[in-house]
Amino acid sequence: MSQSAPASAGDTTGPARSTRRWTLMRAVGFVSVTLFIATEVFAGWGASVWALSGLLGLGAMGTEVVAVLIGLPALYAVFKCAQLALIAELDPAND
């Protein structure tokens, strides 16, 4: 007598998969959360670059280097927040 193993929480092949479909409200929620977080992150990024450039007296090249060094983690943060927003919007528990 064999029993099948219970489905894990990350299983996307079972009946829960059919309840994960896009609706207008889910799309609006995803886009609005992503844009809000991106705006806040990029405003902080710009303020940080401006402050460090002025405080340290950096020229154009130094400002560009600081912008890239701070901008890459900012882009990664926006990407991860977008991923988390997508997961949250498609979670059947949020219906």
C-alpha positions as CSV (number, residue, x, y, z in Angstrom):
1,M,0.0,0.0,0.0
2,S,1.7,3.1,-1.1
3,Q,0.6,6.6,-0.4
4,S,1.6,9.7,-2.3
5,A,3.6,12.3,-0.5
6,P,1.7,15.5,0.5
7,A,2.2,18.4,-1.8
8,S,4.7,20.9,-0.7
9,A,3.9,24.6,-0.2
10,G,5.8,25.5,-3.4
11,D,4.0,22.9,-5.5
12,T,2.6,24.6,-8.7
13,T,1.1,21.5,-10.4
14,G,-1.9,20.8,-8.1
15,P,-5.3,22.3,-7.8
16,A,-4.0,25.5,-6.3
17,R,-2.3,26.3,-9.6
18,S,-5.7,26.7,-11.3
19,T,-6.6,29.5,-8.9
20,R,-3.6,31.6,-9.8
21,R,-4.8,33.7,-12.7
22,W,-4.4,37.3,-13.5
23,T,-7.2,39.7,-13.0
24,L,-7.3,43.4,-13.5
25,M,-7.1,44.1,-9.7
26,R,-4.1,41.8,-9.3
27,A,-2.3,43.6,-12.2
28,V,-3.1,47.0,-10.8
29,G,-1.9,45.9,-7.4
30,F,1.3,44.5,-8.7
31,V,2.1,47.6,-10.9
32,S,1.2,50.1,-8.1
33,V,3.3,48.4,-5.4
34,T,6.2,48.0,-7.8
35,L,6.1,51.6,-8.9
36,F,5.7,52.9,-5.4
37,I,8.7,51.0,-4.1
38,A,10.8,51.8,-7.2
39,T,10.0,55.5,-6.8
40,E,11.1,55.4,-3.1
41,V,14.3,53.4,-3.9
42,F,15.4,55.7,-6.8
43,A,14.6,58.9,-4.8
44,G,16.9,57.5,-2.0
45,W,19.5,56.6,-4.6
46,G,19.5,60.0,-6.1
47,A,19.6,61.8,-2.7
48,S,22.5,59.5,-1.6
49,V,24.5,60.2,-4.8
50,W,23.9,63.9,-4.5
51,A,24.8,64.0,-0.8
52,L,28.0,61.9,-1.2
53,S,29.1,63.8,-4.3
54,G,28.7,67.2,-2.5
55,L,30.1,66.0,0.8
56,L,33.2,64.5,-0.7
57,G,33.7,67.1,-3.4
58,L,33.7,64.6,-6.2
59,G,33.9,65.6,-9.8
60,A,31.8,64.3,-12.7
61,M,33.7,61.0,-12.9
62,G,33.6,60.4,-9.1
63,T,29.9,61.1,-9.1
64,E,29.3,58.6,-11.9
65,V,31.3,55.9,-10.0
66,V,29.3,56.5,-6.8
67,A,26.1,56.5,-8.8
68,V,26.9,53.1,-10.3
69,L,28.1,51.7,-6.9
70,I,24.9,52.7,-5.2
71,G,22.7,52.2,-8.3
72,L,23.3,48.5,-8.8
73,P,22.1,47.5,-5.3
74,A,19.1,49.8,-5.8
75,L,18.2,48.1,-9.0
76,Y,18.5,44.7,-7.3
77,A,16.2,45.9,-4.5
78,V,13.6,47.0,-7.0
79,F,13.8,43.7,-8.8
80,K,13.4,41.7,-5.6
81,C,10.5,43.8,-4.4
82,A,8.8,43.3,-7.8
83,Q,9.3,39.5,-7.4
84,L,7.8,39.6,-3.9
85,A,4.9,41.7,-5.1
86,L,4.2,39.3,-7.9
87,I,4.3,36.3,-5.5
88,A,2.0,38.1,-3.1
89,E,-0.5,39.0,-5.8
90,L,-0.7,35.5,-7.1
91,D,-1.0,33.8,-3.7
92,P,-4.4,32.2,-3.4
93,A,-4.4,33.1,0.4
94,N,-4.8,36.7,-0.6
95,D,-8.1,36.3,-2.3
